[in-house]
Amino acid sequence: MMLITFIFLVVFGKLVYLQIVKGRSLQARALDQWTRDVPLSAVRGAIRDTNGIVLAGCNTTYTLYVRPNATTTVEKTANAIAEVLGKKYDEILSKISKKGVSEITVAKKLSKEEMLALLSSGADGMYFGRDIERYYKYGDYMSQLLGFVNADGEGQAGLEEYYNEYLRGQDGKELTETDLIGKELSSELKYIPATDGLNLDLTIDSYIQFFAENAVKSALSEYNAKSANCVVMNAKTGAIEAMAQAPSFDLNHIDRSDVNALFAKMKLNAITSVYEPGSTFKILTTAIALSLGVVSEKDRFYCAGGKVVDGKRIKCWKSIGHGSQTFAEGVQNSCNCVFMELAERIGVERMYSYFEAFGLRAKTGIDFAGETSSILLKKESVKPVDAARIGFGQAIAITPLQLIAATAAAVNGGNLVTPYLMKGISGAEGNTVIRNYPSVKRNVITEETSATVRKLLKNVVSLGSGKLAGVPGYSIGGKTGTAQKYANGAIASGKYVSSFIGFSTVEDPEYIVYFMVDEPQGYRYYGSLVAAPYVGQIFSRIFSYKEIRPTEEVASHTYFEMPNLVGETAGNAIKALSKLGIHFEISGSGGTVVAAYPEAGAVISSNAIALIALSED
């Protein structure tokens, strides 16, 4: 009896293990053995702009399977397939007549019309799987931003990857009960329905994105540059309204032969790359100095073309100097000497404290993979000469997005916002599942200080180097930037990053536009000539699109012919341009003019910007 009891307990224990512990997995294996399944792919959620325009959607296609053992007349089935799909009858018949094969894939990417035609043909043994194919409405627009999916429909880059969990959905199956060799035992079909993915609604406005896309493509072509980038952000909320980059590529025809090359193309420079900001950084130095009370608009400075710091002479961009000027004029002139003096007054300790407050020592937190951190010298390692350079945007590397967010804080009243791309996640019925709200991290400066910064930056556009970013009748503020690039620890000859960051309106900033051209070719590499005009174009189109009316009187301009300055001494050329009353930039430090822009004889207005390139002797 003890032996029988022991055997019974063993058997009972095994039954409990099989029925309860392993029951579900064994049931699944059994179902897999006595059924044949056809996959039903989930429809990947759409990516849409803020207006509901689809940027990334899906096409539904079908895969045709034939089960020979479920076919009553193979010849009839082959004839129907050949007729509908335009294939050779003999080839189809040979393919679906194979012995010992339970299921054959006959054709992929069938249209809905072709599938319905085959179903109505009366032939049997055919089954259809639903496939989902991703497509991008505008091809090579927003390539780096949107990203792409792999062959299985999984996000691999960009927003497709970042929000893959919401977009992907859950695949389903169509099940048919069969015997061991695949012959149907029942005509009844069972479905495990697919759960479609959710839709991603962006802050991107397609129309503003088009303005930015056209601008970066034009800049890339005009200056034969390495790349061109543009970001348009709402200065109050951090919502990204456009993010464009050139060169780009068509997301509908991706070359996957070289994976490393492909992912190099996918780098979104505004978020994943750092640069020396150059003179655009002077916006932050200005805001910090005003906030600390170490400078006022009427303080006077003197620029002799450079300043000696720690025994080293650091040049101003204008080698002949700006002479005596007020702080307001120094900002307008983008004088390096002024900002070196400000850096000294601020001090390293307070400078780095404000860098922290402006978000330069951390990532912005934008909802995009691969955001890069800034590169700053360790505070304890910063020497006076380093601090002087940082004051005007050298010896520091930040991402364009960090600069945009920090500049927004400097002009929007002092609030540091978190840039974001996702407006919301919604279902097929249009119901919003998740909504993104603007996030203010902290207040950095006072509204009074911010108003002064805006006033000073308006002068840069109306009177200084940012003239070409202006739009008649509208108040725009901003700052140009021209930064040298480095290679192997030394300045790379002839390589620059030209940029401009602008905002409008000055009284109540809503749009902030950043435009950058990496390595423009030729002697016209200044941000005032390369980047500023494109920002002006973008603002002009935004005002028209949003039906924003002018708020200022349009100033009248005089027109005159550009004199021939090539061969003149630097002094004579400067006197001639000063007499005309136009703003001008100087490239080089020699004594003779070797090139000038615009060319001699061109008709220009008093609102133009000229450039004289000097010899290097």
GUKOL-264344 format. One record per residue (C-alpha): residue number from 1; x, y, z; residue in one letter. Coordinates in steps of 0.2 Angstrom, whole numbers. Each point is the difference from the previous one (the first is absolute). Example, Ala and Ser with C-alpha at 12.3 -4.5 7.8 and 13.67 -1.06 7.14 Angstrom:
<lumses>
LUMSE   resi      c1      c2      c3   resn
LUMSE      1      62     -22      39      a
LUMSE      2       6      17      -3      s
</lumses>
This chain:
<lumses>
LUMSE   resi      c1      c2      c3   resn
LUMSE      1       0       0       0      m
LUMSE      2      15      12       4      m
LUMSE      3       7      -4     -18      l
LUMSE      4     -17       3      -8      i
LUMSE      5      -3      16      10      t
LUMSE      6      18       6      -5      f
LUMSE      7      -3      -4     -19      i
LUMSE      8     -17       9       1      f
LUMSE      9       8      15       8      l
LUMSE     10      13       1     -13      v
LUMSE     11     -13      -2     -14      v
LUMSE     12     -11      13       8      f
LUMSE     13      15      12       2      g
LUMSE     14       4      -2     -18      k
LUMSE     15     -18       4      -5      l
LUMSE     16       0      15      10      v
LUMSE     17      17       6      -8      y
LUMSE     18      -7      -3     -17      l
LUMSE     19     -17       7       2      q
LUMSE     20       4      15      11      i
LUMSE     21      18       4      -1      v
LUMSE     22       3      -4     -18      k
LUMSE     23     -18       1      -6      g
LUMSE     24       0      16      -9      r
LUMSE     25      17      -3      -9      s
LUMSE     26      -5     -17      -5      l
LUMSE     27     -17       6      -6      q
LUMSE     28       9      13     -11      a
LUMSE     29      11     -14      -7      r
LUMSE     30     -15     -11      -4      a
LUMSE     31      -9      14      -9      l
LUMSE     32      16       4     -10      d
LUMSE     33       0     -19      -5      q
LUMSE     34     -18      -2      -6      w
LUMSE     35      -2      17      -8      t
LUMSE     36       8      10     -14      r
LUMSE     37       2      19       2      d
LUMSE     38       1      15     -12      v
LUMSE     39       7      15       8      p
LUMSE     40     -10      16       1      l
LUMSE     41      12      15       3      s
LUMSE     42      -6      14      11      a
LUMSE     43      -1      17      -8      v
LUMSE     44      13      11       6      r
LUMSE     45      -6      16       7      g
LUMSE     46       1      16     -10      a
LUMSE     47      12      14       3      i
LUMSE     48      -9      17      -2      r
LUMSE     49       4      18       1      d
LUMSE     50      -9      12      11      t
LUMSE     51     -13       3     -13      n
LUMSE     52      -4     -18      -2      g
LUMSE     53       9      -2     -16      i
LUMSE     54       8     -18      -2      v
LUMSE     55      19       0      -1      l
LUMSE     56       2     -18       2      a
LUMSE     57     -14     -13      -4      g
LUMSE     58      -3     -17      -6      c
LUMSE     59      -5      -9     -16      n
LUMSE     60      -8     -17       2      t
LUMSE     61       5     -14     -12      t
LUMSE     62      -4     -19       0      y
LUMSE     63      11     -16      -1      t
LUMSE     64      -8     -14      -9      l
LUMSE     65       3     -18       7      y
LUMSE     66      -6     -16      -8      v
LUMSE     67      -2     -17      10      r
LUMSE     68       1     -13     -14      p
LUMSE     69      -9     -13      12      n
LUMSE     70     -15      12       2      a
LUMSE     71      -2       3     -19      t
LUMSE     72     -13     -10      -9      t
LUMSE     73       6       3     -17      t
LUMSE     74      18       7      -1      v
LUMSE     75      -2       4     -19      e
LUMSE     76     -15      11       4      k
LUMSE     77       9       9      14      t
LUMSE     78      16       3     -11      a
LUMSE     79     -11       7     -14      n
LUMSE     80      -9      12      12      a
LUMSE     81      17       6       7      i
LUMSE     82       8       2     -17      a
LUMSE     83     -15       9      -7      e
LUMSE     84      -2      13      14      v
LUMSE     85      19       3       3      l
LUMSE     86       6      -1     -18      g
LUMSE     87      11     -14       3      k
LUMSE     88       5     -15     -11      k
LUMSE     89     -12     -15       3      y
LUMSE     90      13     -13      -1      d
LUMSE     91      11       8      13      e
LUMSE     92     -14       2      12      i
LUMSE     93      -6     -18      -2      l
LUMSE     94      18      -6       2      s
LUMSE     95       2      10      16      k
LUMSE     96     -16      -5       9      i
LUMSE     97       1     -19      -6      s
LUMSE     98      15      -4      11      k
LUMSE     99      -2     -15      10      k
LUMSE    100       4      -1      19      g
LUMSE    101      -3      19       2      v
LUMSE    102     -14       5      11      s
LUMSE    103       0      18      -4      e
LUMSE    104       8      11     -14      i
LUMSE    105       2      18      -1      t
LUMSE    106      -5       5     -18      v
LUMSE    107       0      19      -1      a
LUMSE    108       3      15      11      k
LUMSE    109      -6      18       0      k
LUMSE    110     -17      -4      -8      l
LUMSE    111     -12      15      -1      s
LUMSE    112     -17      -1       8      k
LUMSE    113      -8      -1     -17      e
LUMSE    114      11     -15      -5      e
LUMSE    115      -4      -9      17      m
LUMSE    116     -19       2      -3      l
LUMSE    117       1      -6     -18      a
LUMSE    118       8     -16       6      l
LUMSE    119     -12      -3      13      l
LUMSE    120     -15       2     -12      s
LUMSE    121       8     -11     -13      s
LUMSE    122      -7     -16       8      g
LUMSE    123      17      -8       2      a
LUMSE    124       4      -8      17      d
LUMSE    125      16      -3      10      g
LUMSE    126       5      18       0      m
LUMSE    127       3      11      16      y
LUMSE    128       5      18       3      f
LUMSE    129      11       8      13      g
LUMSE    130      -1      18       3      r
LUMSE    131      16      10      -1      d
LUMSE    132       4      18       5      i
LUMSE    133      12      11     -10      e
LUMSE    134       6      16       7      r
LUMSE    135       0      15     -11      y
LUMSE    136       6      18       2      y
LUMSE    137     -11      13      -8      k
LUMSE    138      14      13      -4      y
LUMSE    139      14     -12      -3      g
LUMSE    140      16       9       4      d
LUMSE    141      -8      13      12      y
LUMSE    142       3      -2      18      m
LUMSE    143      11     -16      -3      s
LUMSE    144      11       1      15      q
LUMSE    145     -15       6      11      l
LUMSE    146     -13     -13      -5      l
LUMSE    147      13     -15      -2      g
LUMSE    148      -5     -16      -7      f
LUMSE    149      -6     -19       3      v
LUMSE    150       9     -16      -4      n
LUMSE    151      -8     -14     -10      a
LUMSE    152     -10      -6      15      d
LUMSE    153      -8      17       2      g
LUMSE    154      10       4      16      e
LUMSE    155       7      18       2      g
LUMSE    156      18       1      -2      q
LUMSE    157       4      18       0      a
LUMSE    158      -7      18       4      g
LUMSE    159     -18       1       7      l
LUMSE    160      -4     -17      -8      e
LUMSE    161      12      -7      13      e
LUMSE    162      -4      11      15      y
LUMSE    163     -18      -2      -1      y
LUMSE    164       0     -18      -7      n
LUMSE    165      -9      -7      16      e
LUMSE    166     -15      10      -5      y
LUMSE    167       0      -1     -19      l
LUMSE    168       4     -19      -2      r
LUMSE    169     -17      -8       5      g
LUMSE    170      -2     -19       2      q
LUMSE    171      -1     -12     -14      d
LUMSE    172     -14     -13      -2      g
LUMSE    173      -3     -17      -9      k
LUMSE    174     -13      -9     -10      e
LUMSE    175      -1     -18       5      l
LUMSE    176      -6     -15     -10      t
LUMSE    177      -2     -18       8      e
LUMSE    178      10     -13     -10      t
LUMSE    179       7     -17       1      d
LUMSE    180      18      -6       1      l
LUMSE    181       3       3     -19      i
LUMSE    182      -9      17       0      g
LUMSE    183     -17      -6      -7      k
LUMSE    184     -15      11       7      e
LUMSE    185     -11      -9      13      l
LUMSE    186     -12      14       1      s
LUMSE    187      -5      15     -11      s
LUMSE    188      -2      11      15      e
LUMSE    189      14      13       2      l
LUMSE    190       5       7      17      k
LUMSE    191       7      18       2      y
LUMSE    192      12       7      13      i
LUMSE    193      -3      18      -6      p
LUMSE    194      15      12      -1      a
LUMSE    195       0      15      11      t
LUMSE    196       5      15     -10      d
LUMSE    197      13      13       7      g
LUMSE    198      -4      17       7      l
LUMSE    199       3      16     -10      n
LUMSE    200      14      12       4      l
LUMSE    201      -5      18      -1      d
LUMSE    202      14      12      -1      l
LUMSE    203       3      19       4      t
LUMSE    204       7       1     -18      i
LUMSE    205      -9      12     -11      d
LUMSE    206       2      -7     -18      s
LUMSE    207      -1      17      -8      y
LUMSE    208      13       8      11      i
LUMSE    209      10     -16      -2      q
LUMSE    210      -1       2     -19      f
LUMSE    211       7      18       2      f
LUMSE    212      14      -7      10      a
LUMSE    213       4     -15     -12      e
LUMSE    214       0      12     -15      n
LUMSE    215      12      12       9      a
LUMSE    216      13     -14       5      v
LUMSE    217       0      -8     -17      k
LUMSE    218       3      18      -8      s
LUMSE    219      14       4      12      a
LUMSE    220       8     -17      -3      l
LUMSE    221       0       3     -18      s
LUMSE    222       5      19       0      e
LUMSE    223      15      -3      11      y
LUMSE    224       5     -17      -4      n
LUMSE    225       0      -4      18      a
LUMSE    226       2     -15      11      k
LUMSE    227     -17       1       7      s
LUMSE    228     -14      13       4      a
LUMSE    229     -12      -1      15      n
LUMSE    230     -15      10       5      c
LUMSE    231     -11      -1      16      v
LUMSE    232     -16      10       3      v
LUMSE    233      -6      -1      18      m
LUMSE    234     -14       8      10      n
LUMSE    235      10      11      12      a
LUMSE    236     -14       0      13      k
LUMSE    237      -4     -19       1      t
LUMSE    238      15      -9      -8      g
LUMSE    239     -10      -8     -13      a
LUMSE    240      10      -4     -16      i
LUMSE    241      -9       6     -15      e
LUMSE    242      14      -4     -13      a
LUMSE    243      16     -10       0      m
LUMSE    244       9      -1     -17      a
LUMSE    245      17      -7      -6      q
LUMSE    246       9      -1     -16      a
LUMSE    247       6     -11      -8      p
LUMSE    248     -14     -12       2      s
LUMSE    249      -6     -16      -9      f
LUMSE    250     -16      -8      -5      d
LUMSE    251      -8     -10      14      l
LUMSE    252     -10     -10     -13      n
LUMSE    253      16      -6      -9      h
LUMSE    254      13      -3      13      i
LUMSE    255      17      -7      -5      d
LUMSE    256       3     -13      14      r
LUMSE    257      16      -8      -8      s
LUMSE    258      11      10      12      d
LUMSE    259      -7       0      17      v
LUMSE    260      13      12       8      n
LUMSE    261      -2      12     -14      a
LUMSE    262     -19       0       2      l
LUMSE    263       1       4      18      f
LUMSE    264      13      13      -3      a
LUMSE    265     -13       9     -11      k
LUMSE    266     -13      -2      14      m
LUMSE    267       9      11      12      k
LUMSE    268     -11      15       4      l
LUMSE    269      13      13       3      n
LUMSE    270     -11      12      10      a
LUMSE    271      -2     -13      13      i
LUMSE    272      15     -12      -1      t
LUMSE    273      15      11      -5      s
LUMSE    274       9      14      10      v
LUMSE    275       8      16      -8      y
LUMSE    276       8      15       6      e
LUMSE    277     -14      12       0      p
LUMSE    278      10      16      -4      g
LUMSE    279      -8      17       1      s
LUMSE    280     -17      -7       3      t
LUMSE    281       6      -5      17      f
LUMSE    282       1      19       4      k
LUMSE    283     -18       0       3      i
LUMSE    284       2     -10      16      l
LUMSE    285      16      10       5      t
LUMSE    286     -11      16      -2      t
LUMSE    287     -14      -8      11      a
LUMSE    288      11      -6      13      i
LUMSE    289       9      17       2      a
LUMSE    290     -16      10       0      l
LUMSE    291      -8     -12      13      s
LUMSE    292      15       2      11      l
LUMSE    293       1      19      -2      g
LUMSE    294      18       0      -5      v
LUMSE    295      -5      11     -16      v
LUMSE    296     -12      12      -6      s
LUMSE    297      -5       5     -17      e
LUMSE    298       9      17       1      k
LUMSE    299      17      -7       7      d
LUMSE    300      14       4     -12      r
LUMSE    301      13     -12      -7      f
LUMSE    302      15       2     -11      y
LUMSE    303       5     -12     -14      c
LUMSE    304      18       2      -8      a
LUMSE    305      -3     -16     -10      g
LUMSE    306       5     -12      14      g
LUMSE    307       3      -2      19      k
LUMSE    308      14      -7       9      v
LUMSE    309      -5     -13      13      v
LUMSE    310      13     -10      10      d
LUMSE    311      13       6     -11      g
LUMSE    312      -9      -6     -16      k
LUMSE    313      -7      12     -12      r
LUMSE    314     -18      -6      -6      i
LUMSE    315      -6       9     -16      k
LUMSE    316     -16       8      -3      c
LUMSE    317      -8      -6     -16      w
LUMSE    318       2      18      -6      k
LUMSE    319      19       1       0      s
LUMSE    320       1      19      -2      i
LUMSE    321     -11       1      16      g
LUMSE    322     -17       8       4      h
LUMSE    323       7      14      10      g
LUMSE    324     -10       8      14      s
LUMSE    325     -18      -7       1      q
LUMSE    326     -14      -2      13      t
LUMSE    327      -5     -17       5      f
LUMSE    328     -16       1     -11      a
LUMSE    329      11       4     -15      e
LUMSE    330      12     -14       5      g
LUMSE    331     -14     -13      -1      v
LUMSE    332      -5       8     -16      q
LUMSE    333      17      -1      -7      n
LUMSE    334       3     -17       7      s
LUMSE    335      17       6       8      c
LUMSE    336      10     -14       7      n
LUMSE    337       9      12      12      c
LUMSE    338     -16       5       8      v
LUMSE    339      -4     -18       4      f
LUMSE    340      17      -4       6      m
LUMSE    341      -2      14      12      e
LUMSE    342     -17      -6       6      l
LUMSE    343       7     -18       3      a
LUMSE    344      13       8      11      e
LUMSE    345     -14      10      10      r
LUMSE    346     -11     -15       1      i
LUMSE    347      14     -12       7      g
LUMSE    348       1     -19      -3      v
LUMSE    349     -10      -5      15      e
LUMSE    350     -15      10      -4      r
LUMSE    351       2      -4     -19      m
LUMSE    352      -1     -18       3      y
LUMSE    353     -15       2      12      s
LUMSE    354     -10       8     -14      y
LUMSE    355       6     -13     -12      f
LUMSE    356      -9     -12      11      e
LUMSE    357     -15      11       2      a
LUMSE    358      -1       2     -19      f
LUMSE    359       1     -19      -3      g
LUMSE    360      17      -1      -8      l
LUMSE    361       7     -13      12      r
LUMSE    362     -14     -12      -4      a
LUMSE    363     -10      -7     -14      k
LUMSE    364     -16       9      -5      t
LUMSE    365     -10     -15       3      g
LUMSE    366      -8       0     -17      i
LUMSE    367     -10     -16      -5      d
LUMSE    368      13      -6     -13      f
LUMSE    369      13     -14       2      a
LUMSE    370      19       4      -1      g
LUMSE    371       0      18       8      e
LUMSE    372      18       5       3      t
LUMSE    373       6      10      15      s
LUMSE    374      10      16      -1      s
LUMSE    375      19       0       2      i
LUMSE    376       6      13      13      l
LUMSE    377      17       2       9      l
LUMSE    378       0      -5      18      k
LUMSE    379      -4      15      10      k
LUMSE    380      16      -2      11      e
LUMSE    381      10      -1     -16      s
LUMSE    382      -6      16      -8      v
LUMSE    383      13      13      -2      k
LUMSE    384      -3      19      -3      p
LUMSE    385       4      -2     -18      v
LUMSE    386     -12     -15      -2      d
LUMSE    387     -14      11       9      a
LUMSE    388       3      14     -12      a
LUMSE    389      -2     -12     -15      r
LUMSE    390     -16      -8       7      i
LUMSE    391      -7      18       2      g
LUMSE    392      -1       2     -19      f
LUMSE    393      -4     -19      -4      g
LUMSE    394      17      -8      -2      q
LUMSE    395       7     -14      11      a
LUMSE    396     -17      -7       3      i
LUMSE    397     -10     -13     -10      a
LUMSE    398     -19      -2       1      i
LUMSE    399     -14      -7     -11      t
LUMSE    400     -10      12     -10      p
LUMSE    401     -16      -6      10      l
LUMSE    402       9       5      16      q
LUMSE    403       3      17      -7      l
LUMSE    404     -17       2      -6      i
LUMSE    405      -8      -5      17      a
LUMSE    406      12      12       9      a
LUMSE    407      -3      14     -12      t
LUMSE    408     -19      -2       2      a
LUMSE    409       2       2      19      a
LUMSE    410      10      16      -3      a
LUMSE    411     -14       8     -11      v
LUMSE    412     -17      -8       6      n
LUMSE    413       1       8      17      g
LUMSE    414      12     -11       8      g
LUMSE    415      -8     -18       0      n
LUMSE    416      10     -15      -5      l
LUMSE    417     -11     -11     -10      v
LUMSE    418       2     -19      -5      t
LUMSE    419       0      -2     -19      p
LUMSE    420     -12     -13      -6      y
LUMSE    421      -6      -9     -16      l
LUMSE    422     -15     -10       6      m
LUMSE    423     -16       9       1      k
LUMSE    424     -10     -15       5      g
LUMSE    425      -4     -19      -3      i
LUMSE    426     -17      -4      -7      s
LUMSE    427     -10     -15      -5      g
LUMSE    428      -9      -5     -17      a
LUMSE    429     -16       9       6      e
LUMSE    430      10      16       3      g
LUMSE    431      -1      -1      19      n
LUMSE    432      16       6       8      t
LUMSE    433       8     -13      11      v
LUMSE    434      15      11       6      i
LUMSE    435       2      19      -1      r
LUMSE    436      17       9       1      n
LUMSE    437       0      16      10      y
LUMSE    438      13      14      -1      p
LUMSE    439      12      -1      15      s
LUMSE    440       9      15       8      v
LUMSE    441      15      -6       9      k
LUMSE    442       4      16       9      r
LUMSE    443       1      19      -1      n
LUMSE    444      17       6      -4      v
LUMSE    445       0      19      -2      i
LUMSE    446     -13      13       4      t
LUMSE    447     -13       7     -13      e
LUMSE    448       9      17       1      e
LUMSE    449      17      -8      -4      t
LUMSE    450      -8     -10     -14      s
LUMSE    451      -8      16      -7      a
LUMSE    452      17       9      -1      t
LUMSE    453       7     -15      -9      v
LUMSE    454     -13       0     -13      r
LUMSE    455       2      19      -2      k
LUMSE    456      19      -2      -3      l
LUMSE    457      -3     -15     -12      l
LUMSE    458     -13      10     -10      k
LUMSE    459      14      13      -4      n
LUMSE    460      11     -14      -7      v
LUMSE    461     -14      -3     -13      v
LUMSE    462      -5      18      -3      s
LUMSE    463      17       8       0      l
LUMSE    464      14     -13       1      g
LUMSE    465       6     -16      -7      s
LUMSE    466     -17      -9       0      g
LUMSE    467      -8      12     -13      k
LUMSE    468      -3     -13     -13      l
LUMSE    469     -11     -10      13      a
LUMSE    470     -12      14       1      g
LUMSE    471     -17       1      -8      v
LUMSE    472      -7      17      -4      p
LUMSE    473     -14       5      12      g
LUMSE    474       4     -13      13      y
LUMSE    475      10       0      16      s
LUMSE    476      13     -13       0      i
LUMSE    477      15      -2      12      g
LUMSE    478      15     -12      -2      g
LUMSE    479      19      -3      -1      k
LUMSE    480      12      -6     -13      t
LUMSE    481      13     -13       3      g
LUMSE    482      16      -4      -9      t
LUMSE    483      11     -14       8      a
LUMSE    484      16      -7      -5      q
LUMSE    485       1     -19      -1      k
LUMSE    486      14     -11       8      y
LUMSE    487       9     -15      -7      a
LUMSE    488      13     -10      11      n
LUMSE    489       0      14      13      g
LUMSE    490       4      14     -12      a
LUMSE    491     -11      12     -10      i
LUMSE    492      -5      -7     -16      a
LUMSE    493       5      12     -14      s
LUMSE    494     -15       6     -10      g
LUMSE    495     -13     -10      10      k
LUMSE    496     -14      10       9      y
LUMSE    497     -17      -3       7      v
LUMSE    498     -12      15      -5      s
LUMSE    499     -15       2      10      s
LUMSE    500     -14      12       5      f
LUMSE    501     -13      -1      14      i
LUMSE    502     -15      11      -1      g
LUMSE    503     -17       3       9      f
LUMSE    504     -16       9      -4      s
LUMSE    505      -9      10       6      t
LUMSE    506      13      10      11      v
LUMSE    507     -15       6      11      e
LUMSE    508      -7     -18       3      d
LUMSE    509      11     -13      -8      p
LUMSE    510      -9     -16      -7      e
LUMSE    511      11      -6     -14      y
LUMSE    512      19      -3       2      i
LUMSE    513       9      -5     -15      v
LUMSE    514      18      -8      -1      y
LUMSE    515       9      -2     -16      f
LUMSE    516      17      -7      -2      m
LUMSE    517      11      -4     -15      v
LUMSE    518      15     -11       3      d
LUMSE    519      16       3     -10      e
LUMSE    520      -7      13     -13      p
LUMSE    521      12       1     -14      q
LUMSE    522       8      17      -6      g
LUMSE    523       4      16       9      y
LUMSE    524     -18       4       4      r
LUMSE    525       0     -11      16      y
LUMSE    526      -7      13      12      y
LUMSE    527     -16      -5       9      g
LUMSE    528      -7      18      -5      s
LUMSE    529       1      -5     -19      l
LUMSE    530      -2     -18       0      v
LUMSE    531     -13      -5      14      a
LUMSE    532      -9      17       4      a
LUMSE    533      -9       2     -18      p
LUMSE    534      -8     -18       2      y
LUMSE    535      -7       4      17      v
LUMSE    536      -7      16      -8      g
LUMSE    537      -8     -11     -13      q
LUMSE    538      -7     -12      12      i
LUMSE    539      -8      14      11      f
LUMSE    540      -7       8     -15      s
LUMSE    541      -9     -16      -5      r
LUMSE    542      -6      -4      18      i
LUMSE    543      -8      18       1      f
LUMSE    544      -9      -3     -16      s
LUMSE    545      -5     -17       4      y
LUMSE    546      -6       5      18      k
LUMSE    547      -8      16      -7      e
LUMSE    548      10      10      13      i
LUMSE    549      -1      18      -5      r
LUMSE    550      14      13       0      p
LUMSE    551       1      10      16      t
LUMSE    552      14      13      -5      e
LUMSE    553       2      13     -14      e
LUMSE    554      10      -6     -14      v
LUMSE    555      16      11      -1      a
LUMSE    556       5       7     -16      s
LUMSE    557      17      -4      -8      h
LUMSE    558      11       9     -12      t
LUMSE    559       8     -10     -14      y
LUMSE    560      18       3      -7      f
LUMSE    561      13      -9     -11      e
LUMSE    562      13     -11       9      m
LUMSE    563      17       8      -3      p
LUMSE    564      15     -10      -6      n
LUMSE    565      10      -3      16      l
LUMSE    566      12     -14      -7      v
LUMSE    567      18       6       1      g
LUMSE    568      -4      14      12      e
LUMSE    569       8       2      17      t
LUMSE    570     -10      -7      15      a
LUMSE    571      -2      18       7      g
LUMSE    572      -6       7     -17      n
LUMSE    573     -13     -14      -2      a
LUMSE    574      -6       2      18      i
LUMSE    575      -2      19      -3      k
LUMSE    576     -10      -3     -16      a
LUMSE    577     -12     -12       8      l
LUMSE    578      -2      10      16      s
LUMSE    579      -5      15     -11      k
LUMSE    580     -13     -10      -9      l
LUMSE    581      -7      -4      18      g
LUMSE    582      -2     -19      -3      i
LUMSE    583       6     -13      12      h
LUMSE    584      15     -10      -5      f
LUMSE    585      11     -15       5      e
LUMSE    586      18      -2      -1      i
LUMSE    587       9     -16      -4      s
LUMSE    588      19      -1       2      g
LUMSE    589      13      12       8      s
LUMSE    590      10       6     -14      g
LUMSE    591       1      17      -8      g
LUMSE    592      -7      -2     -17      t
LUMSE    593     -18      -5      -6      v
LUMSE    594       1     -16     -10      v
LUMSE    595     -19      -4      -2      a
LUMSE    596     -16       9       4      a
LUMSE    597     -18      -4       1      y
LUMSE    598     -12       5      -8      p
LUMSE    599      10       2     -16      e
LUMSE    600       5      17      -7      a
LUMSE    601     -15       8     -10      g
LUMSE    602     -13     -10      10      a
LUMSE    603     -15      11       5      v
LUMSE    604      -2      -1      19      i
LUMSE    605     -11       8      14      s
LUMSE    606       5       8      16      s
LUMSE    607      -6     -15       8      n
LUMSE    608      13     -12      -8      a
LUMSE    609      15      -8       8      i
LUMSE    610      16       1      -9      a
LUMSE    611      16     -11       2      l
LUMSE    612      18       5      -4      i
LUMSE    613      13     -14       0      a
LUMSE    614      18       6       4      l
LUMSE    615      16      -7      -5      s
LUMSE    616       9     -11      13      e
LUMSE    617      17      10       0      d
</lumses>
